Amino acid sequence: MFRSVKPLLLPESVAIVGASEAGGYGWPKSIYENLEHAGFPAKIYLINPRREELWGRKVYPDFGALPEPVDLALAIVPAEIIADVLADGARHGLKTALVYASRFGEGDDADGKRRSAALKAVCDEHGLTVCGPNCMGAVSLPKNLLFYPSPRVRGLPRGPAGVVFQSGGTFMFWLAQAGKRGLGFTYAVSSGNELNLDLADYINFMVEDDDTKLIVSMIEGIRRPEAFMAAAEKALAAQKPILMVKIGSSERGRSAMLSHTGALAGDDDVFNAVCEKYGIIRCGSLDDLLETALAFQAGRVPTGSRVAMVGYSGGGKGLFLDHAADEGVEIAAFSPATADAIRPFIDEGVPSENPLDCGAGIAPRQKDFSTVCQLALADDGVDIAAVQGQLPQIPSDPDDPTVFSDMVAATGKPVIGFGRMSQNVSEEGCAFQTAAQIPFLQGLPETVRAIKGLVAYGVRLRSGVAPLPAPGGNESDLHGAAFDELLASRGLTPPKSAFAETPEAAAAAAADIGFPVALKIVSSRFTHKTEIGGVTLGLDDGESVADAGLAMAKRLFAVDAAAPIEGYLVQEMVAGVEFIIGVREDAQFGPFMVAGLGGILVEAMKDVSIRMLPLTPEAARGMLDELRGKAVLGAFRGSPPRDVDALIGAMCGLSAVFLDHRTWLSDLEVNPLIVLGEGAGVRAVDVRPVAKG
Amino acid sequence: MFRSVKPLLLPESVAIVGASEAGGYGWPKSIYENLEHAGFPAKIYLINPRREELWGRKVYPDFGALPEPVDLALAIVPAEIIADVLADGARHGLKTALVYASRFGEGDDADGKRRSAALKAVCDEHGLTVCGPNCMGAVSLPKNLLFYPSPRVRGLPRGPAGVVFQSGGTFMFWLAQAGKRGLGFTYAVSSGNELNLDLADYINFMVEDDDTKLIVSMIEGIRRPEAFMAAAEKALAAQKPILMVKIGSSERGRSAMLSHTGALAGDDDVFNAVCEKYGIIRCGSLDDLLETALAFQAGRVPTGSRVAMVGYSGGGKGLFLDHAADEGVEIAAFSPATADAIRPFIDEGVPSENPLDCGAGIAPRQKDFSTVCQLALADDGVDIAAVQGQLPQIPSDPDDPTVFSDMVAATGKPVIGFGRMSQNVSEEGCAFQTAAQIPFLQGLPETVRAIKGLVAYGVRLRSGVAPLPAPGGNESDLHGAAFDELLASRGLTPPKSAFAETPEAAAAAAADIGFPVALKIVSSRFTHKTEIGGVTLGLDDGESVADAGLAMAKRLFAVDAAAPIEGYLVQEMVAGVEFIIGVREDAQFGPFMVAGLGGILVEAMKDVSIRMLPLTPEAARGMLDELRGKAVLGAFRGSPPRDVDALIGAMCGLSAVFLDHRTWLSDLEVNPLIVLGEGAGVRAVDVRPVAKG
């Protein structure tokens, strides 16, 4: 499932193909100078049929002329000849190639697509692996190999982050900025078109690499969803968080769908559910990606979701509360003991509560500030703390990093420093951050979102990923009475109903079921009952049922005097909160569930939540909690609370039924599912299976 | 309505009260040194009864000893004596005071509240104005007066922005960072508790000040809503945008409300509507406040909402589209001529469309990039453009500012430079920005939001603020038939209904109205008709109406054989989309409207939009456009499009009826308002006026 990235990132020997003084935009020379600057950490060969010597080295005409097979070729030659050149290499033992050139079918260009196919064929035929094309190279800091065409890449700090960006233009820009902020790296790959090696391969390599503790990525698409999910699951098991910016959040539900489930869940919504399943932290912007990476780099994951904040700035507390509310972050409550212990250290009159504004008086007493933060962190009701801190900017700024490192030493909980907005960070500031042993994030919204990411990762780390069970059901159970029984056994209770041969018997059956009921006439002559007035709703007593039955029969005979009447179907009328729950097989990522409030507004509101299967009761509860309209499940407008446990049971039941029978099903949807009052259960009024087409 | 801020920000003479070498946290000395550093731009006096000389100057014991009355006192004395000291000053001609001290009742402290009342009394008695207390001072760059206790305040750049922050802790922090990014200032005030001078006064001063073109603020609350709105309206008329961070977005609907309107609109929602009315641009974070201020500082406002983006970074285009979709920003479409003109300049294979990724090839050809941006800006379908640009960071970075200033010269439309994330900005970078004549914003989401702010401001600038008409209605029109007539005349059509004396006459009336109808029995003996089964819904033909009438009469006589029956009310049954529209008088900001989808889910979903009155048809349309569930107004699930024009008419009608009668009403709500199909109008089924209590 995974191809080796080792020859790319840890090569023993490297050939620069297309080596020249000024050719290829100067890239061969830039890369060579990077290698030279690092003291040639791998054996280097130059290849160019039109040169004999360059930079004091022998230049070889082709791979066949080299004294040994090389691990890696840096191919800086025109797109038109790439495939031929690499085929030559592969025939002479080349393991992998880094292809910078674009014009491999990124747009709709037919020539590009042809070149891409030819290169793919070379990979397939020879087992050659390729990074790119249309990429900006890679860097391997453990070996100090900088295959990026600019000296700007030198000096990136070592550290625990492995980086994969599909976007070449943003790759080094982000790395450089992240490095200046104190994020350290093992490997960084600009993966380009991912014609061959792809995100899954790189993640797999980084998970297996001891030095990489954290994987940071920016992507547009997933080439091999199964391999990607396998790599993500492996990363979670290895406790290596994956952070990701994925472009395309604005593209929703592009194709027409057979079910509501499909219409309600766009591709990007499903990808979010995939991230949720594997604990991948999706970031909304490049700045968020950096701030969140700094928070994760510190290496601590909270064991709960309760957040404390300690600061001393006017407005900071209020802004923190606003941003936390926006992001749905849980604010911790200090115990009375904590509040008492903190009170002597803070300004008179300010409340000793979380979030804590100590007042301006503490600013010059940094050790006291440290003590207050430590008291907050020691509270059993606090899982993670954000503490105000600015990196020194000018000589008069506080510059004692032990203020912060003392907090880290005193607790095992994560501690995040925050500034209220973006500022310049100097080398001295960065060194202070290292000595302080906590990350200093910039911007309150970014800090809150980074904390939210840490909390979400902790949740998934503790729960793990539930495995997808193998299908175990029978196709025959999807039809007729067997299907009804199967659904009922899984908590998808149908409305009570009974068949009666006469209107009088229907009235008696209705009394057993309980009023109000609906009555339907059953005649093999008429399948569309409403056309002949063969359905009556809301019958409140036995007399009405019997009368309605007679009236229906009269109407039916008026249309066709010879029509047979087999009998009458009496059905419970259920009144409650309408839900829709549906499961669907996503072509890329597999089965997922959509749940939301049903009724006329469901499509207009798109108030739904989505999870990948299998669904656990905990996950189902989480889905309900995400709904904007969740208030209708509680005591609402005079109605008693709904039977949420039964709803959760029905959701998990639908998940189980679908998974057992997914060999045959593409969709399975209940709409409406009526949620009755507490203890009264749910009624699956209409269940629609869609067979695979 | 407005108090003069001139003696505070443009004083001729200043007294430092509490002047001492080391007292008051060293603040008197710091402030004195700032004045000295600026060459004493105002006459300076020192006051301290326990000193005779300081810093080579005579120290006066009190205001009475001064050789002349002074304009401004910088009061750096303990909170306990402030009121007495300033009363002495006021008796000797002092015009205004800047009070730094806190402990004036910020919390629940009784002593503080007493001190605050005493100081207020001094202001009231003597006409003294006060800035603060609990503030960090003010700066007046036109006079180079820096009443802030730190040398850090020196060197703030001159420019068009006036600043008012209630938060003292964030005040200089934000100013310093904004200054480093190239925002320039006229005046900046830390307004503290606003015991006397308040936001409205400062805004008024800055609107009247010729040099201030832009007002930037961070606040927690509005002291005098009417004065604030008057100042905001004056600012809009003067084309001086107000940007604002307001804390408290997470506090919603704190008090119990009589109407849905109140429950659906929290205080913060109403404040957002106030901002919308006056074109105030509300920013979500301190970073957004800065980026948006830089965008506004450039001084151009778009005349439409269509946004172009030109860049050359992988991923940038996709991210821009995602952020634009998140923020609801309109993406321009290039004309074919523009697309053709651009094509030769950009990389082969990349689409010549907006947003435009030129491809990496253009990066070294900055003049071509400039040309492409100019072509995009020249398109009639483009109102504003964001162009990729990074401030020079290292010597090899492009450093030709004419790339950008040529764009500015070639168009009158706003041009915004953007980088993909936050980076350090050097003095050289800032100088480049000045030479380039465009702002360089940091971060794509921030850039998109700044553009959204410019567009929104442009809309309000063009429309202006509709004046609130004086009430012109009669109280008597709010009752009985007159009220029904009034509502009907304003587009709030009631369901068709007729009164009939007998069941037979009711059947005939129903035929006139059209089926289905509801029938209600009218008896002066019974007001709660449902208790005696006096209401029947959904009657489909004349026979059913007559039967239902008889049955009702029978039920009524069963309860009270002597009860009078005056007749029967026949009412149209209306089926359509349920809306709720309600108007309410906010205690602070006046009348506003809430509109949203009605029915059982309205409260759970809170899918409503809010505008201040008077409501124009354009504003009503904007409200509908904001609803998540707006799809139900179009052709939806087999229903034809709704009569949106009639809905807008009803909304504007409700606004007019309320405004005419607001002397007596606190709320006026229609729930439900049924919106029928196109051409069929609306039906105001239930209209509930709430009288002022």
Interface residues (C-beta under 8 A of the other chain):
Chain A: S102 R103 E106 G107 D108 D109 G112 R152 F165 Q166 S167 G168 G169 T170 F171 F173 W174 Q177 K180 M218 E220 V245 I247 G248 S249 S250 G284 S285 L286 D287 L290 Y312 S313 G314 G315 G316 G318 L319 L321 D322 H323 A324 A325 D326 D347 E348 G349 V350 P351 A360 I394 S396 R420 M421 S422 Q423 N424 V425 S426 Q442 G443 L444 P445 L597 G599 I600 L601 E603 A604 M605 K606 D607 R628 G629 K630 A631 V632 F636 R637
Chain B: S102 R103 E106 G107 D108 D109 G112 R152 F165 Q166 S167 G168 G169 T170 F171 F173 W174 Q177 K180 M218 E220 V245 I247 G248 S249 S250 G284 S285 L286 D287 L290 Y312 S313 G314 G315 G316 G318 L319 L321 D322 H323 A324 A325 D326 D347 E348 G349 V350 P351 A360 I394 S396 R420 M421 S422 Q423 N424 V425 S426 Q442 G443 L444 P445 L597 G599 I600 L601 E603 A604 M605 K606 D607 R628 G629 K630 A631 V632 F636 R637
